Structures are given as C-alpha cells and as structure tokens.
Amino acid sequence: MIPVPLLVCVMAAWCAVYLADTLLRSSPTYRFSYESWLASRGLMLSPFHVRWQTTMFNRLFAYCARINPRALYLWFNGGLVFGIVAMLGSVVLLIQTLQQTLAQMTTNNPRMGAQQALQVVVPGVNIPTSQLAYFFIALLLSGVIHELGHAVAALREQVRVNGFGMFVFVVYPGAFVDLFTTHLNLISPTQQLRIFCAGVWHNFVLCVAALAFLFLLPLFLFPVYSTGSGALVTEIVQGSPADGPRGLSVGDIVTGLEDCPVRGVEDWSSCLFHLSHTPQTGYCVPVASLQPSWAHGRAFKRLDGTMDCCSNNSLTDLCFSYIKPQSRNDREREYACMPVRKMVTGTRACRTDSDCTVHSSAASVCVTPSLENQTRFIRVTHPPNTHMLFVGYPPHLQYAVSLTNFVPRFGFLHLDLPIFLETFFKYVVSLSGALAVVNSVPCFALDGQWMLNALLEATLAHVVTDRQKRELVGFFLLLGGSALLAANVALGLWMVTAR
C-alpha cells in the first residue's frame, strides 16, 4: 500500500499551491501583477502540474548543433536506426512483461516480479523513502539529456527551438523542448525521424555511460579507496543478530565467512548463499578435548528431527555432534554441549574427520553444531577483532548488514561516498533505460507516436499512396501500442500498491 504520511504530505502541498494560485488569480488587487510575474518567469500552474519554460539555453543548443556537422550527421543517423529497433524491441518487451505480470498474479510467486525487466515505480512503495533523492535527480537528469537530444537534432535539421522547460507532475519531475511546428512539418520524414529518435538515443547513450562509470568506479576511486581486501561494513540494523558488543561495527572489514573468503560484497552474498544451501560446517577438535568433564548433556530430538543437548537458556554453549573416535560408523554419533567460542576459536573448518587428520599430527575429530534444518552457525572474520559468531538463518545476516567494496585509504574520507555514487548511477542506468524503452513504444502522446508516423511516411508513401489510409494504419498501431502500455501500467500499479 502507498504510505499514508507521504500521500498526505503530497496532497497537502498541492492543495496549498492550488489554493494560493486560485486566491491570487481571483484577487482584484494582485491578479494582474501575479499573472505578469508568472508570465515573465515562464511559469504555468495547473492542478498537480507546475511548468517552467525559458529561452536561456537556446544559444547552448545552437552551439552544440554546429559542432562537427559530419559527426553529428552520423550520430543522429545512428539514433534513427536505434529508434526503429527500439520501437520494435519495446513492444516485444512490454508483451513479455505483461505475460510475466499475469503469470505472477495467478501463481503468487514473488520471485517472478523480481525477474521482470520493467516494473512500475511508486516512490515510497517499491523505492525506499531514503533513496527518493537519488530517484528524482536521476529521473530529472535522464529527462534533460532526452530533451537535449531533441533540441540539438532539431536545430541541425533547421527546425527552430522555441524554448526549453522543466515540470513537476504530482511528484515526478521531467523536461521538455518546444519545437516550431511549422518548420517541423516542412522537413522530410527521414529528418523528422532523426529528431524524434534523438531523445531515446540519448537516453540509451546515457545508460551505457552510467554503466561504464559503474564498471570503472574502482579505477576512478583507486587513489583514495581500495578494493579487493574485504567488504567494509557501512550500516548495521539495530537489534539484529549482527548488532551488539561482540557483533560487527561500522568500519569493520569482513574478510571471511567460515572457510569462504570475502573480497567484496559479491563474495559476501555468494558465501551466505553457499552456506545456507550446504550442510553445516564442522570444526577440528583434538580427541583429548572431548572429555566427560565437558558435561555431555542428554540429547533430545527437536520437532524437525534434529538433536539438541543444551539448555534453552544457554547463551554461551552449543550442542555439537561427532562420530565416536573408536567407531567409524556414521550412525553412531555422540552429542556434547560445549562452550561455543572456546570450541571454534583458532580451529580449522572441516567436513569429515579425514579433513582434520590431513592438517594435524594429533588425533582430531570433526565436530559439527547440531542445529535446526535451516539454521547455520557461521564464524564471521573481521580482523583484528575476534570472530563474530552467528547462529540463525543466513539471509537474516545479509539483511542486517550493509557493506561496500570500497575501503578508504585515509581516515578523513567518508565511508558512504562510493555508495552515493554507486546508488545514483544505478538509478541513472535503470531510469534512463526505462525512458528509452517507454518513449519508444508506439503510443499516443509519447515519442513513439511521432516516430511511428514519420516511419510510415518514409516507408509507405510509395506503397500506400492515400494519406488517409496511412494515417488509419498508424492510428490502429498506436491504439494497440497504447493499450499494451496502459495494461502494463495498470496491472503493474495494482501489483505494487494493492498487493
């Protein structure tokens, strides 16, 4: 569901703006000066919509349109080809997304939603409120680059740009360029295609540039941040299994989970996944240490069939199982309740008794924590501190700790700077790519409408000579594309909010 406080704040803000605008327009004293002030600044107000337009960037657009005409010609021709391919690809992608959404609605499988390439985004619902700034800035940047492509392509084709502007619709920011329609109608359909495809082409280029930046970020930050030496802890959820005096702390560097080395966040995730889907790791303990003085408890069976031999109130002991040293029959196992930190400190991980005899001259056995089926005992290595000992479901540890690959080389550097950059450019990749896909769809009121019309004029003019018939073909194609996009948005919005 949509968060009520966020919805109330948005509605209250728009009501205040609309009420003030209505009062000023109806006032005999302030009406003329207020409307003059709005007009002089290029502002327009309507319910849930604020728009600003200016001509101050026209010279910049004209300068960009004159840079290396031959290179620009090839650049926007590449955009034309990309726009046509993207128009077809966006339809295929929307059909696949619609099929996945319908399948998810019937199967109630949450993993299918995570596999979708396109998802409806509702701030505060499927985007954390703490990341709304990243979302809105990345969306505005993607919109500005999109419109910059239209403006430069139009001026290159001798179409006048009346102005550039930005707007806010409800909470979503955006940008636009105002082109002189008469000039636009006088040029050829191919020239129109270069202009209409320039927006999605620039969004695609921005998406690729952001991906390249993410890939090269370790290289860019190498002088001040190192990578590959472990995963740096940046945040810990209070009250989680990783919190506490013997848990992890912000600034710790995790280098291993049991015998699985951790060189970065990817290793952290893969190690936790591996540990949660493999049998519990054991530990090599000398046979001489397994004495009755360790107070072997009488083992009892849990509800899931596993064995326990410790008191439920014990916070320092754990039940271990091992094969009797005098017998090598796997069915004859002993259970002992032993102090867990003393048992595992400085010991080698193992799977069988043979793993212990290879690395030790003294007689040793492999003891394994006896835990419930999905529960695991994990030693988290974060030198120079002693191991953090975790007992629980491994994914819970992943949700409790936020990490980064970047370790600052100097103490005054902010731990979160690489995270800010990574998060922002990930939003740029997703939002700029989404704008390229959505605007390519042959749909009314989007770039795809004008791209389709220009494409039909460029390809069908000699085949279907009647202009009205070409327009009728275009109308039905636009109707189908609009219905496809509307169905994806409606069902996607229902999946995000209603469920």
Secondary structure, DSSP 4 states (H G I P E B T S, - for coil): ---HHHHHHHHHHHHHHHHHHHHHHH-TTTHHHHHHHHHHTTEEEETTEEEEEESTTHHHHHHHHTS-HHHHHHHHHHHHHHHHHHHHHHHHHHHHHHHHHHHHHHH--HHHHHT-S-----BTTTB-GGGHHHHHHHHHHHHHHHHHHHHHHHHHTT--EEEEEEEEETTEEEEEEEE-HHHHHHS-HHHHHHHHHHHHHHHHHHHHHHHHHHHHHHHHTTTTEE-SS-EEEEEE-TTSTT-STTS--TT-EE-EETTEE-SSHHHHHHHHHHHHTSPPPEEEEEGGG--GGGTPPPPEE-TTS-EE-S-TT-SSEEEEEEE-TT---TT-EEEEEEEHHHHHTTPPEESSHHHHHHH-SS-EEEEEE---TT-EEEEEE-TTSPPEEEEE-HHHHHHHEEEES-EESSTTS-TTHHHHHHHHHHHHHHHHHHHHHHHHS--TTSHHHHHHHHHHHHHHTTTS--HHHHHHHHHHHHHHHHHHHHHHHHHHHIIIII-
